[in-house]
Amino acid sequence: MLAALQGRSVIPRRLAAGDDDHGPFTIETEAPGLSLASLVARSGALPPDLVLALARAAFAALTELHAANDDDGPLGFVHGDLGPDHLFVAPSPDAGVTFIDFGLASLRGLSPLSADVRGTMPYVAPERARGEGSQAAPADVYALAATFLLAVTGLPPGEAHAAALVAVGEHGLEVPPLPQGPLRRALTAALGFEPEARPSSAEMQQLLA
């Protein structure tokens, strides 16, 4: 996965891979800064202007990954487990964001994961909560939008247990009151219950502008 996406600054760089006495391993560069989860744990709800800037950077990064291709065409990348622990915020606002943890990601040519593998609550899209179909880009858009609900409110957008998974599958997340403006407009659209109604990661950039 990392090898196919190399050359993109929004993911760790693979330094080495192989096998030793403990089994297969990969050595990656460390993501700069703090995870968004750690940042919110330290500071609470982040200022809306900062959340908007981070959301713009994150959806631009996601657009880059979703649009990744090689000589054979689109790679079909889907992260599959976006959340505040897997989004790192660089110490400098100009340095952008980094996505980590591609253990549930999908890519053209790889065997699809079981439908029972759904991601991390409470950032799972309704269709993934129900275990329907294979992973797709709209679920990434939903999960990243749910991640930014945590950033702007300081609270997880839902609970993390089996009953909550069922509730998300039936109704989706309830969007809390947000300040008027592009952040509210974009996150509300991205958290749409039906995947086909959600904007793409590229369209999210336009909504956040």
GROMACS elastic network, one bead per residue, 0.5 to 0.9 nm:
[ bonds ]
;  ai    aj funct       b0    kb
    1     4     6  0.52832   500
    1     5     6  0.64406   500
    1     6     6  0.86913   500
    1    77     6  0.88788   500
    1   102     6  0.74477   500
    1   105     6  0.79712   500
    1   106     6  0.82165   500
    1   107     6  0.71991   500
    2     5     6  0.51340   500
    2     6     6  0.58911   500
    2    11     6  0.79217   500
    2    12     6  0.76896   500
    2    13     6  0.72062   500
    2    14     6  0.63296   500
    2   102     6  0.81849   500
    3     6     6  0.52190   500
    3     7     6  0.89107   500
    3    13     6  0.84531   500
    3    14     6  0.69174   500
    4    69     6  0.88651   500
    4    70     6  0.83282   500
    4    75     6  0.82469   500
    4   107     6  0.88929   500
    5     8     6  0.64718   500
    5    11     6  0.80383   500
    5    13     6  0.89844   500
    5    65     6  0.77529   500
    5    68     6  0.73486   500
    5    69     6  0.86673   500
    5    75     6  0.88967   500
    6     9     6  0.83102   500
    6    11     6  0.80354   500
    6    12     6  0.84233   500
    6    13     6  0.65253   500
    6    14     6  0.75319   500
    7    11     6  0.87534   500
    7    13     6  0.76726   500
    8    11     6  0.62810   500
    8    12     6  0.83880   500
    8    13     6  0.81690   500
    8    64     6  0.82582   500
    8    65     6  0.83283   500
    9    12     6  0.72989   500
    9    13     6  0.79045   500
    9    61     6  0.87392   500
    9    96     6  0.89748   500
    9    97     6  0.87082   500
    9    98     6  0.74154   500
   10    58     6  0.88122   500
   10    61     6  0.59861   500
   10    62     6  0.84625   500
   10    64     6  0.84783   500
   10    65     6  0.83834   500
   10    96     6  0.78087   500
   10    97     6  0.61907   500
   10    99     6  0.60662   500
   10   100     6  0.87594   500
   11    31     6  0.78000   500
   11    61     6  0.89156   500
   11    97     6  0.85879   500
   11    98     6  0.52593   500
   11    99     6  0.52363   500
   11   100     6  0.62615   500
   12    28     6  0.59400   500
   12    29     6  0.53367   500
   12    30     6  0.66102   500
   12    31     6  0.61873   500
   12    98     6  0.72750   500
   12    99     6  0.75801   500
   12   100     6  0.67925   500
   13    27     6  0.86556   500
   13    28     6  0.55106   500
   13    29     6  0.53064   500
   13    30     6  0.83303   500
   14    17     6  0.77388   500
   14    26     6  0.71593   500
   14    27     6  0.60564   500
   14    29     6  0.65443   500
   15    26     6  0.76229   500
   15    27     6  0.54033   500
   15    28     6  0.53358   500
   15    29     6  0.68627   500
   16    25     6  0.82540   500
   16    26     6  0.58325   500
   16    27     6  0.51488   500
   16    28     6  0.72254   500
   17    24     6  0.74946   500
   17    25     6  0.55858   500
   17    27     6  0.62034   500
   17    28     6  0.89157   500
   18    23     6  0.83382   500
   18    24     6  0.56169   500
   18    25     6  0.55809   500
   18    26     6  0.67542   500
   19    22     6  0.74718   500
   19    23     6  0.52025   500
   19    25     6  0.58956   500
   19    26     6  0.87744   500
   20    23     6  0.53087   500
   20    24     6  0.64750   500
   20    25     6  0.76013   500
   21    24     6  0.85944   500
   22    25     6  0.83667   500
   28    31     6  0.88676   500
   29    32     6  0.89872   500
   31    34     6  0.80930   500
   31    35     6  0.88269   500
   31    88     6  0.65824   500
   31    89     6  0.85771   500
   31    90     6  0.80548   500
   31    97     6  0.86955   500
   31    98     6  0.63385   500
   31    99     6  0.81083   500
   31   100     6  0.75530   500
   32    35     6  0.89633   500
   32    88     6  0.69167   500
   32    89     6  0.71075   500
   32    90     6  0.52052   500
   32    91     6  0.71841   500
   32    95     6  0.87175   500
   32    97     6  0.82819   500
   32    98     6  0.76193   500
   33    88     6  0.62271   500
   33    89     6  0.53678   500
   33    91     6  0.50144   500
   33    92     6  0.83412   500
   33    97     6  0.86898   500
   34    37     6  0.80152   500
   34    38     6  0.61722   500
   34    39     6  0.62652   500
   34    87     6  0.83981   500
   34    88     6  0.52995   500
   34    89     6  0.54465   500
   34    90     6  0.66901   500
   34    91     6  0.76016   500
   35    38     6  0.52172   500
   35    39     6  0.62994   500
   35    40     6  0.87431   500
   35    84     6  0.64276   500
   35    85     6  0.54942   500
   35    86     6  0.66547   500
   35    87     6  0.55291   500
   35    89     6  0.59430   500
   35    90     6  0.87275   500
   36    40     6  0.61594   500
   36    41     6  0.84658   500
   36    83     6  0.84849   500
   36    85     6  0.63262   500
   36    86     6  0.78378   500
   36    87     6  0.58610   500
   36    88     6  0.58099   500
   36    89     6  0.62316   500
   36   147     6  0.84638   500
   36   148     6  0.89757   500
   36   150     6  0.89010   500
   36   151     6  0.73908   500
   37    40     6  0.53315   500
   37    41     6  0.61089   500
   37    42     6  0.86959   500
   37    83     6  0.82950   500
   37    85     6  0.53127   500
   37    86     6  0.84325   500
   37    87     6  0.81328   500
   37    88     6  0.86466   500
   37   147     6  0.88802   500
   37   150     6  0.82669   500
   37   151     6  0.81628   500
   38    42     6  0.61888   500
   38    43     6  0.85735   500
   38    84     6  0.81662   500
   38    85     6  0.76498   500
   39    42     6  0.52472   500
   39    43     6  0.60563   500
   39    44     6  0.77042   500
   39    46     6  0.85925   500
   39    89     6  0.82919   500
   39   151     6  0.86320   500
   40    43     6  0.50818   500
   40    45     6  0.61329   500
   40    46     6  0.69334   500
   40    84     6  0.89371   500
   40   150     6  0.77177   500
   40   151     6  0.62917   500
   40   154     6  0.61526   500
   40   155     6  0.86193   500
   41    44     6  0.57711   500
   41    45     6  0.87115   500
   41   154     6  0.79249   500
   43    46     6  0.69560   500
   43   154     6  0.84113   500
   44   151     6  0.79144   500
   44   152     6  0.87512   500
   44   153     6  0.78961   500
   44   155     6  0.81189   500
   45    48     6  0.85701   500
   45   150     6  0.74436   500
   45   151     6  0.56284   500
   45   152     6  0.52141   500
   45   155     6  0.75758   500
   46    49     6  0.83619   500
   46    50     6  0.66198   500
   46    51     6  0.63185   500
   46   151     6  0.57292   500
   46   152     6  0.55060   500
   46   153     6  0.75082   500
   46   154     6  0.71025   500
   47    50     6  0.53192   500
   47    51     6  0.62964   500
   47    52     6  0.86933   500
   47   151     6  0.86029   500
   47   152     6  0.69678   500
   48    52     6  0.60499   500
   48    53     6  0.86022   500
   48   151     6  0.86557   500
   48   152     6  0.61755   500
   48   179     6  0.78860   500
   48   183     6  0.81437   500
   49    52     6  0.51004   500
   49    53     6  0.62983   500
   49    54     6  0.86956   500
   50    53     6  0.50836   500
   50    54     6  0.61468   500
   50    55     6  0.84655   500
   50   152     6  0.89735   500
   51    54     6  0.50722   500
   51    55     6  0.59318   500
   51    56     6  0.85101   500
   51   148     6  0.71184   500
   51   151     6  0.64606   500
   51   152     6  0.62663   500
   51   183     6  0.81591   500
   52    55     6  0.50452   500
   52    56     6  0.61683   500
   52    57     6  0.86779   500
   52   148     6  0.88676   500
   52   152     6  0.89358   500
   52   182     6  0.80101   500
   52   183     6  0.60062   500
   52   208     6  0.72560   500
   53    56     6  0.51907   500
   53    57     6  0.63662   500
   53    58     6  0.86800   500
   53    93     6  0.83593   500
   53   208     6  0.88351   500
   54    57     6  0.50683   500
   54    58     6  0.60065   500
   54    59     6  0.85462   500
   54    89     6  0.78274   500
   54    93     6  0.82878   500
   54    96     6  0.76557   500
   54    97     6  0.76100   500
   54   148     6  0.86797   500
   55    58     6  0.50162   500
   55    59     6  0.60085   500
   55    60     6  0.83219   500
   55   144     6  0.85370   500
   55   145     6  0.82479   500
   55   148     6  0.69957   500
   55   183     6  0.81120   500
   55   205     6  0.86071   500
   55   208     6  0.76767   500
   56    59     6  0.54404   500
   56    60     6  0.60842   500
   56    61     6  0.85945   500
   56   204     6  0.82028   500
   56   205     6  0.61284   500
   56   208     6  0.62498   500
   56   209     6  0.76121   500
   57    60     6  0.51503   500
   57    61     6  0.61884   500
   57    62     6  0.86777   500
   57    96     6  0.59395   500
   57    97     6  0.64697   500
   57   205     6  0.86881   500
   58    61     6  0.50217   500
   58    62     6  0.61464   500
   58    63     6  0.85543   500
   58    87     6  0.80958   500
   58    96     6  0.77475   500
   58    97     6  0.61538   500
   58    98     6  0.80010   500
   58    99     6  0.85164   500
   58   144     6  0.80733   500
   59    63     6  0.59721   500
   59    64     6  0.85061   500
   59   141     6  0.80996   500
   59   144     6  0.79425   500
   59   201     6  0.57641   500
   59   202     6  0.72779   500
   59   204     6  0.66537   500
   59   205     6  0.62010   500
   60    63     6  0.50507   500
   60    64     6  0.63316   500
   60    65     6  0.88613   500
   60   201     6  0.73465   500
   60   202     6  0.70757   500
   60   204     6  0.84708   500
   60   205     6  0.64019   500
   61    64     6  0.51092   500
   61    65     6  0.64709   500
   61    66     6  0.87303   500
   61    96     6  0.85854   500
   61    97     6  0.74591   500
   61    98     6  0.78704   500
   61    99     6  0.82701   500
   61   201     6  0.88939   500
   62    65     6  0.51152   500
   62    66     6  0.60314   500
   62    67     6  0.84397   500
   62    79     6  0.88433   500
   62    99     6  0.85929   500
   62   140     6  0.83056   500
   62   141     6  0.82705   500
   62   144     6  0.89439   500
   62   201     6  0.63057   500
   62   202     6  0.82437   500
   63    66     6  0.51102   500
   63    67     6  0.59893   500
   63    68     6  0.84962   500
   63   200     6  0.81552   500
   63   201     6  0.50893   500
   63   202     6  0.53727   500
   63   203     6  0.89721   500
   63   204     6  0.89380   500
   63   205     6  0.84643   500
   64    67     6  0.52768   500
   64    68     6  0.61562   500
   64   201     6  0.88827   500
   64   202     6  0.86416   500
   65    68     6  0.51062   500
   65    69     6  0.88143   500
   65    75     6  0.88931   500
   65    76     6  0.88066   500
   65    77     6  0.64371   500
   65    78     6  0.79127   500
   65    79     6  0.86667   500
   66    69     6  0.87492   500
   66    74     6  0.85655   500
   66    75     6  0.79999   500
   66    76     6  0.66321   500
   66    77     6  0.54108   500
   66    78     6  0.66223   500
   66    79     6  0.88037   500
   66   137     6  0.70932   500
   66   201     6  0.77696   500
   66   202     6  0.89921   500
   67    74     6  0.68301   500
   67    75     6  0.77053   500
   67    76     6  0.76672   500
   67    77     6  0.78171   500
   68    73     6  0.86298   500
   68    74     6  0.60708   500
   68    75     6  0.57743   500
   68    76     6  0.74286   500
   68    77     6  0.71366   500
   69    72     6  0.74384   500
   69    73     6  0.52315   500
   69    76     6  0.78284   500
   69    77     6  0.89298   500
   70    73     6  0.53373   500
   70    74     6  0.65235   500
   70    75     6  0.68281   500
   71    74     6  0.85576   500
   72    75     6  0.82545   500
   73    76     6  0.89041   500
   74    77     6  0.81743   500
   74   108     6  0.78528   500
   75   107     6  0.58821   500
   75   108     6  0.51847   500
   75   109     6  0.84670   500
   76   106     6  0.74668   500
   76   107     6  0.53127   500
   76   108     6  0.53515   500
   76   136     6  0.85838   500
   76   137     6  0.85447   500
   77   105     6  0.71844   500
   77   106     6  0.57085   500
   77   108     6  0.70813   500
   77   136     6  0.84714   500
   77   137     6  0.78548   500
   78    81     6  0.88253   500
   78   104     6  0.86814   500
   78   105     6  0.55047   500
   78   106     6  0.52419   500
   78   107     6  0.67196   500
   78   135     6  0.68066   500
   78   136     6  0.60894   500
   78   137     6  0.56514   500
   78   139     6  0.84892   500
   78   140     6  0.68064   500
   79    82     6  0.64943   500
   79    99     6  0.88094   500
   79   101     6  0.84316   500
   79   102     6  0.62187   500
   79   103     6  0.84267   500
   79   104     6  0.66444   500
   79   106     6  0.65568   500
   79   107     6  0.88541   500
   79   135     6  0.85734   500
   79   136     6  0.88274   500
   79   137     6  0.81598   500
   79   140     6  0.65574   500
   80   102     6  0.78457   500
   80   103     6  0.84417   500
   80   104     6  0.53640   500
   80   106     6  0.71299   500
   80   118     6  0.77224   500
   80   119     6  0.63221   500
   80   124     6  0.88732   500
   80   135     6  0.64232   500
   80   136     6  0.78754   500
   80   137     6  0.84051   500
   80   139     6  0.73138   500
   80   140     6  0.62474   500
   80   143     6  0.85813   500
   81    86     6  0.78336   500
   81   101     6  0.79630   500
   81   102     6  0.77036   500
   81   103     6  0.81664   500
   81   104     6  0.61821   500
   81   105     6  0.72333   500
   81   118     6  0.78537   500
   81   120     6  0.62039   500
   81   123     6  0.80894   500
   81   124     6  0.78153   500
   81   140     6  0.75307   500
   81   143     6  0.75717   500
   82    85     6  0.79930   500
   82    86     6  0.60011   500
   82    87     6  0.73498   500
   82    99     6  0.81246   500
   82   100     6  0.87592   500
   82   101     6  0.86855   500
   82   119     6  0.77655   500
   82   120     6  0.78252   500
   82   123     6  0.72908   500
   82   124     6  0.84523   500
   82   140     6  0.64630   500
   82   141     6  0.88227   500
   82   143     6  0.56044   500
   82   144     6  0.59338   500
   82   147     6  0.76976   500
   83    86     6  0.54438   500
   83    87     6  0.65630   500
   83   119     6  0.89927   500
   83   120     6  0.73117   500
   83   121     6  0.87442   500
   83   122     6  0.86841   500
   83   123     6  0.61789   500
   83   124     6  0.88628   500
   83   143     6  0.63646   500
   83   144     6  0.63141   500
   83   146     6  0.76784   500
   83   147     6  0.52768   500
   83   148     6  0.87777   500
   84    87     6  0.53811   500
   84    88     6  0.78984   500
   84   123     6  0.89651   500
   84   144     6  0.83129   500
   84   147     6  0.55389   500
   84   148     6  0.80479   500
   84   150     6  0.78776   500
   84   151     6  0.83961   500
   85    88     6  0.75285   500
   85   100     6  0.84374   500
   85   101     6  0.89862   500
   86    98     6  0.81715   500
   86    99     6  0.57002   500
   86   100     6  0.50517   500
   86   101     6  0.61993   500
   87    97     6  0.68230   500
   87    98     6  0.58684   500
   87   100     6  0.65104   500
   87   144     6  0.89634   500
   87   147     6  0.88161   500
   88    96     6  0.87770   500
   88    97     6  0.55372   500
   88    98     6  0.50460   500
   88    99     6  0.63153   500
   88   100     6  0.75813   500
   89    92     6  0.83688   500
   89    93     6  0.82176   500
   89    95     6  0.83154   500
   89    96     6  0.66531   500
   89    98     6  0.67350   500
   90    93     6  0.66608   500
   90    94     6  0.81233   500
   90    95     6  0.56538   500
   90    96     6  0.58887   500
   90    97     6  0.58601   500
   90    98     6  0.77467   500
   91    94     6  0.86788   500
   91    95     6  0.73559   500
   91    96     6  0.87565   500
   92    95     6  0.53192   500
   92    96     6  0.75399   500
   93    96     6  0.61011   500
   93    97     6  0.88271   500
   99   102     6  0.84521   500
  101   104     6  0.78669   500
  101   105     6  0.83743   500
  102   106     6  0.83771   500
  103   106     6  0.87997   500
  104   113     6  0.75289   500
  104   117     6  0.77847   500
  104   118     6  0.86030   500
  104   119     6  0.74213   500
  105   113     6  0.86528   500
  105   135     6  0.83660   500
  106   109     6  0.88174   500
  106   110     6  0.67682   500
  106   111     6  0.80870   500
  106   112     6  0.67115   500
  106   113     6  0.77013   500
  106   135     6  0.72398   500
  106   136     6  0.86404   500
  107   110     6  0.57164   500
  107   111     6  0.84830   500
  107   112     6  0.84386   500
  108   111     6  0.84788   500
  109   112     6  0.88368   500
  110   113     6  0.88979   500
  112   115     6  0.86550   500
  112   134     6  0.69721   500
  112   135     6  0.81578   500
  113   116     6  0.80959   500
  113   117     6  0.66628   500
  113   134     6  0.75318   500
  113   135     6  0.82042   500
  114   117     6  0.56226   500
  114   118     6  0.85984   500
  114   131     6  0.87672   500
  114   134     6  0.80696   500
  115   118     6  0.67731   500
  115   128     6  0.77581   500
  115   130     6  0.87860   500
  115   132     6  0.65920   500
  115   133     6  0.66885   500
  115   134     6  0.66370   500
  115   135     6  0.83682   500
  116   128     6  0.87320   500
  116   129     6  0.89710   500
  116   130     6  0.89813   500
  116   131     6  0.59636   500
  117   128     6  0.83960   500
  117   131     6  0.78028   500
  118   121     6  0.86216   500
  118   124     6  0.68830   500
  118   125     6  0.87060   500
  118   128     6  0.54593   500
  118   129     6  0.62208   500
  118   130     6  0.85378   500
  118   131     6  0.67614   500
  118   135     6  0.85873   500
  119   122     6  0.89144   500
  119   123     6  0.75827   500
  119   124     6  0.59493   500
  119   125     6  0.88937   500
  119   128     6  0.78571   500
  119   129     6  0.84308   500
  120   123     6  0.59087   500
  120   124     6  0.60929   500
  120   160     6  0.80494   500
  121   124     6  0.55669   500
  121   129     6  0.87928   500
  121   158     6  0.78072   500
  121   159     6  0.70586   500
  121   161     6  0.74766   500
  121   164     6  0.81973   500
  121   165     6  0.71223   500
  122   125     6  0.86926   500
  122   143     6  0.85674   500
  122   146     6  0.78815   500
  122   147     6  0.89533   500
  122   156     6  0.72379   500
  122   157     6  0.64422   500
  122   158     6  0.52379   500
  122   159     6  0.57828   500
  122   160     6  0.55245   500
  122   161     6  0.85151   500
  122   164     6  0.77874   500
  122   165     6  0.76151   500
  122   168     6  0.82794   500
  122   173     6  0.85469   500
  123   142     6  0.75710   500
  123   144     6  0.76288   500
  123   145     6  0.84520   500
  123   146     6  0.55809   500
  123   147     6  0.66609   500
  123   156     6  0.88172   500
  123   157     6  0.76822   500
  123   158     6  0.81262   500
  123   173     6  0.89397   500
  124   127     6  0.82917   500
  124   128     6  0.62467   500
  124   129     6  0.60697   500
  124   139     6  0.73211   500
  124   140     6  0.86540   500
  124   142     6  0.75036   500
  124   143     6  0.57941   500
  124   146     6  0.83653   500
  124   165     6  0.80638   500
  124   168     6  0.78683   500
  124   169     6  0.88266   500
  125   128     6  0.53034   500
  125   129     6  0.61311   500
  125   130     6  0.87735   500
  125   138     6  0.82931   500
  125   139     6  0.52892   500
  125   140     6  0.79687   500
  125   141     6  0.87696   500
  125   142     6  0.57829   500
  125   143     6  0.62701   500
  125   146     6  0.89510   500
  125   168     6  0.74312   500
  125   169     6  0.75369   500
  125   172     6  0.72096   500
  125   173     6  0.86437   500
  125   191     6  0.80619   500
  125   193     6  0.79177   500
  125   195     6  0.83449   500
  126   130     6  0.62795   500
  126   131     6  0.86667   500
  126   132     6  0.89934   500
  126   139     6  0.82549   500
  126   142     6  0.89213   500
  126   165     6  0.83181   500
  126   166     6  0.87048   500
  126   167     6  0.86206   500
  126   168     6  0.53690   500
  126   170     6  0.69642   500
  126   171     6  0.73977   500
  126   172     6  0.54938   500
  126   173     6  0.83853   500
  126   193     6  0.65248   500
  126   194     6  0.79556   500
  126   195     6  0.84837   500
  127   130     6  0.51600   500
  127   131     6  0.63411   500
  127   132     6  0.55129   500
  127   133     6  0.77927   500
  127   139     6  0.77768   500
  127   168     6  0.88011   500
  127   169     6  0.62527   500
  127   170     6  0.89915   500
  127   193     6  0.83101   500
  127   194     6  0.79254   500
  127   195     6  0.75973   500
  128   132     6  0.59008   500
  128   133     6  0.77276   500
  128   134     6  0.82411   500
  128   135     6  0.74187   500
  128   139     6  0.72620   500
  128   169     6  0.75452   500
  129   132     6  0.77816   500
  129   165     6  0.57166   500
  129   166     6  0.68231   500
  129   167     6  0.87222   500
  129   168     6  0.65728   500
  129   170     6  0.87191   500
  130   165     6  0.79750   500
  130   166     6  0.72083   500
  130   168     6  0.83975   500
  130   169     6  0.51375   500
  130   170     6  0.80419   500
  131   134     6  0.83466   500
  131   169     6  0.87340   500
  132   135     6  0.87214   500
  133   136     6  0.85664   500
  135   138     6  0.85950   500
  135   139     6  0.70090   500
  135   140     6  0.85762   500
  136   139     6  0.58094   500
  136   140     6  0.71911   500
  136   195     6  0.89845   500
  137   140     6  0.51727   500
  137   141     6  0.65155   500
  137   142     6  0.88483   500
  137   195     6  0.89153   500
  137   200     6  0.75672   500
  137   201     6  0.80223   500
  138   141     6  0.50174   500
  138   142     6  0.62480   500
  138   143     6  0.86548   500
  138   190     6  0.82310   500
  138   195     6  0.54912   500
  138   196     6  0.73912   500
  138   197     6  0.89189   500
  138   198     6  0.65533   500
  138   199     6  0.76938   500
  138   200     6  0.66477   500
  138   201     6  0.80683   500
  139   142     6  0.50540   500
  139   143     6  0.61212   500
  139   144     6  0.85865   500
  139   195     6  0.70593   500
  140   143     6  0.50914   500
  140   144     6  0.60815   500
  140   145     6  0.84946   500
  140   201     6  0.84069   500
  141   144     6  0.53094   500
  141   145     6  0.61878   500
  141   146     6  0.86715   500
  141   190     6  0.61109   500
  141   191     6  0.79742   500
  141   198     6  0.77459   500
  141   199     6  0.77695   500
  141   200     6  0.68931   500
  141   201     6  0.60643   500
  141   204     6  0.83591   500
  142   145     6  0.51681   500
  142   146     6  0.62105   500
  142   147     6  0.86256   500
  142   187     6  0.83969   500
  142   189     6  0.89911   500
  142   190     6  0.53393   500
  142   191     6  0.51912   500
  142   192     6  0.76731   500
  142   193     6  0.89952   500
  142   195     6  0.83699   500
  142   198     6  0.78455   500
  143   146     6  0.50664   500
  143   147     6  0.61835   500
  143   148     6  0.88503   500
  143   190     6  0.86953   500
  143   191     6  0.81724   500
  144   148     6  0.65155   500
  144   149     6  0.89065   500
  144   190     6  0.85599   500
  145   148     6  0.51978   500
  145   149     6  0.65735   500
  145   186     6  0.82027   500
  145   187     6  0.53754   500
  145   188     6  0.82348   500
  145   190     6  0.60771   500
  145   191     6  0.65573   500
  146   149     6  0.50630   500
  146   150     6  0.68836   500
  146   156     6  0.84009   500
  146   157     6  0.64816   500
  146   173     6  0.82331   500
  146   175     6  0.88590   500
  146   187     6  0.77030   500
  146   190     6  0.85490   500
  146   191     6  0.71780   500
  147   150     6  0.54215   500
  147   151     6  0.67542   500
  147   156     6  0.80877   500
  147   157     6  0.79420   500
  148   152     6  0.61647   500
  148   153     6  0.84317   500
  148   187     6  0.78670   500
  149   152     6  0.53257   500
  149   153     6  0.59741   500
  149   154     6  0.77794   500
  149   155     6  0.76509   500
  149   156     6  0.72885   500
  149   157     6  0.61674   500
  149   175     6  0.79633   500
  149   176     6  0.81034   500
  149   178     6  0.89050   500
  149   187     6  0.78482   500
  150   153     6  0.53927   500
  150   154     6  0.50794   500
  150   155     6  0.50478   500
  150   156     6  0.50010   500
  150   157     6  0.61279   500
  151   154     6  0.54799   500
  151   155     6  0.76465   500
  151   156     6  0.86331   500
  152   155     6  0.82471   500
  152   178     6  0.80645   500
  153   156     6  0.80102   500
  153   157     6  0.85429   500
  153   176     6  0.83054   500
  153   178     6  0.83669   500
  155   158     6  0.83340   500
  156   159     6  0.72045   500
  157   173     6  0.71108   500
  157   174     6  0.78021   500
  157   175     6  0.78532   500
  157   176     6  0.82941   500
  158   164     6  0.74145   500
  158   168     6  0.88074   500
  158   173     6  0.71706   500
  158   174     6  0.83873   500
  159   163     6  0.88373   500
  159   164     6  0.59391   500
  159   165     6  0.84040   500
  160   163     6  0.84065   500
  160   164     6  0.62822   500
  160   165     6  0.73511   500
  161   164     6  0.53562   500
  161   165     6  0.64117   500
  161   166     6  0.89984   500
  162   165     6  0.50445   500
  162   166     6  0.64938   500
  162   167     6  0.87710   500
  163   166     6  0.51452   500
  163   167     6  0.62765   500
  163   168     6  0.87420   500
  164   168     6  0.61152   500
  164   169     6  0.84896   500
  165   168     6  0.52350   500
  165   169     6  0.62251   500
  165   170     6  0.87402   500
  166   169     6  0.50577   500
  166   170     6  0.62976   500
  166   171     6  0.86659   500
  167   170     6  0.51124   500
  167   171     6  0.59147   500
  167   172     6  0.69646   500
  167   173     6  0.84040   500
  168   171     6  0.52254   500
  168   173     6  0.59604   500
  169   172     6  0.60128   500
  169   193     6  0.88228   500
  170   193     6  0.89036   500
  171   174     6  0.81900   500
  171   193     6  0.70617   500
  172   191     6  0.76487   500
  172   192     6  0.77020   500
  172   193     6  0.56158   500
  173   191     6  0.72226   500
  173   192     6  0.87336   500
  173   193     6  0.82071   500
  174   191     6  0.87927   500
  175   178     6  0.81501   500
  175   187     6  0.83799   500
  175   188     6  0.67863   500
  175   191     6  0.78595   500
  177   184     6  0.84093   500
  178   181     6  0.86208   500
  178   183     6  0.79908   500
  178   184     6  0.56346   500
  179   182     6  0.89815   500
  179   183     6  0.77381   500
  179   184     6  0.63474   500
  180   183     6  0.76009   500
  180   184     6  0.59557   500
  180   185     6  0.77221   500
  181   184     6  0.56621   500
  181   185     6  0.63552   500
  181   186     6  0.87281   500
  181   208     6  0.87116   500
  182   185     6  0.50069   500
  182   186     6  0.58841   500
  182   187     6  0.84081   500
  182   207     6  0.61080   500
  182   208     6  0.50118   500
  182   209     6  0.68804   500
  183   186     6  0.52538   500
  183   187     6  0.59918   500
  183   188     6  0.83299   500
  183   207     6  0.79156   500
  183   208     6  0.59926   500
  184   187     6  0.54032   500
  184   188     6  0.59444   500
  184   189     6  0.84840   500
  184   208     6  0.89421   500
  185   188     6  0.54622   500
  185   189     6  0.63100   500
  185   190     6  0.87536   500
  185   207     6  0.69862   500
  185   208     6  0.79047   500
  186   189     6  0.52460   500
  186   190     6  0.61477   500
  186   191     6  0.86810   500
  186   199     6  0.84554   500
  186   204     6  0.62214   500
  186   205     6  0.85968   500
  186   206     6  0.87507   500
  186   207     6  0.52988   500
  186   208     6  0.59956   500
  187   190     6  0.50235   500
  187   191     6  0.61133   500
  187   192     6  0.88254   500
  187   204     6  0.85122   500
  187   207     6  0.89966   500
  187   208     6  0.88721   500
  188   191     6  0.53076   500
  188   192     6  0.67322   500
  189   192     6  0.54833   500
  189   197     6  0.79294   500
  189   198     6  0.58830   500
  189   199     6  0.67211   500
  189   204     6  0.86425   500
  190   193     6  0.87685   500
  190   195     6  0.88058   500
  190   197     6  0.83519   500
  190   198     6  0.50507   500
  190   199     6  0.60155   500
  190   200     6  0.82399   500
  190   201     6  0.89156   500
  190   204     6  0.76413   500
  191   194     6  0.86660   500
  191   195     6  0.87975   500
  191   198     6  0.70343   500
  192   195     6  0.69169   500
  192   196     6  0.87744   500
  192   197     6  0.63984   500
  192   198     6  0.56635   500
  192   199     6  0.89270   500
  193   196     6  0.89168   500
  193   197     6  0.77133   500
  193   198     6  0.80684   500
  194   197     6  0.54698   500
  194   198     6  0.69895   500
  195   198     6  0.54697   500
  195   199     6  0.86820   500
  196   199     6  0.80055   500
  199   202     6  0.77695   500
  199   203     6  0.54272   500
  199   204     6  0.60049   500
  199   207     6  0.88206   500
  200   203     6  0.50136   500
  200   204     6  0.61688   500
  200   205     6  0.88484   500
  201   204     6  0.50255   500
  201   205     6  0.67277   500
  202   205     6  0.53400   500
  202   206     6  0.70110   500
  203   206     6  0.51354   500
  203   207     6  0.64008   500
  203   208     6  0.87128   500
  204   208     6  0.60741   500
  204   209     6  0.85675   500
  205   208     6  0.51682   500
  205   209     6  0.62080   500
  206   209     6  0.52031   500
